[in-house]
Every structure is written in C-alpha cells, then in structure tokens.
C-alpha cells in the first residue's frame, strides 16, 4: 500500500547539518534506502519539510521508514495511507453508496 510521509525537520538540527556539509549526504542515504515513488521538498509552518510517497507491503516496515528521519534529524514524521486514482476506481464506491443509503 502507498503511504504519504510528511517529514518536518527541526530547524536547529537541519541547519547544523547544512553548516557542516552533511545534509545532502544524509538525505541522499535515506532516499537511497527508502526508494520512494516520489519526493518533494517544501516548507511547512516555517520548517523545512519533505513529502514522500513510499510503498509499504507490511506494517512492520514502518520503523525502517520513519527511524532514519527520527535518528538522523530528530524529525517529526506523520504517515498516512493514500490512494492513486486507479486505487480509488477499485474501491467500489458505487456499491458502498447503495449499501449505506439510509
């Protein structure tokens, strides 16, 4: 299943990595390990952030996905299950609508 990771990097920790020149290498190593489907870097509420789409076939893999960000940057990580348009087509919304009509 696809998950959206919303990673928020604390400014102090990430700024220290930028100053010592290790930020790019650290991010690169995490991305190489996770092999996300998509990655976008942005700002949220004054913090550096990253949005990643990853495929998770077993919930026991969540620590493998989140811990690199926790341990490397002391980041906050939120995980949400997401669907593609193709997934939504397979969801059976019409049937659910008929079943739950009151």
ABEGO torsion letter per residue (X at the ends): XBBBBBBBBBAAAAAAAAAAGAAAAAAAAAAAAAGBABBBBBBBGGBBBBBBBBBBABAAAAAAAAAAAAAAAGBBBBBBBBBBAAAAAAAGAAAAAAAABX
